Amino acid sequence: MNCPAKPLRVLVADDDRTVLSLLCRMLTRLGYEVTGCRDGVEALDGFKKRIFHLVLTDLQMPRMDGWELVRQIKALSPHLPVIALTGQCPEDIQAHLPDSGFDHILYKPFDIGKLNAAAKRALKSVSPPRPQRLAHSPVKAPSSLTLM
């Protein structure tokens, strides 16, 4: 009997309630388990408490913007794909992107097709993270295995 695959977890940060709600609904419809946050501080706190497979963040938010959020996340998890969301004109931010840590950028407005393509492209090169073993609970390997 095959166990159903667990959905990939996506963290979304956007200070615009309407955009955040729409993103969460679209990603849920696409089959992801979604956690939505109103700013970078809330997103970083949530990121430290769970394992995520993908992060989408607005660039301009109060308290902590997307630029700082991606720096903090990549310091903790360098291979995690992070997609920047912005309504800014491409020419205004292109110079900042090469060394920013973002893996992809999605320009607002976008539809569910573009969101799906961006998420799939970002996830394509990474495998799902493995749960971390806690240092205080070592796992011993059995001395012998019996196959039935």
C-alpha angles and dihedrals in degrees: 000000000000120000114224113252115254113242118257113255120238127191115207125191123188130139093211105090093206094051092044092051092047093048092049092049094047094048092047089051088052089057103260128132103236135202115190125204132186098219144000095271092056091044094051091049091051091045091057091053101050142027114254130188097202139015127205117189138177113234098223115053135136123260094013123016127213093261092061092040092057090049091052094045095047089050088058099035112015097182098048110114115240124190121202117220118202144159091199121113112267093237090059095059107025092093091057098048106074096071098024099098094241115134096198140001128220118197120216130267099049136153131228091266093058091044091051092048092049093049093048092047091050093047095043096088099041132071123218112277119253119235111261119244114235114240092228095054109058118189117222120212114233116254090228137007127222116205118206 
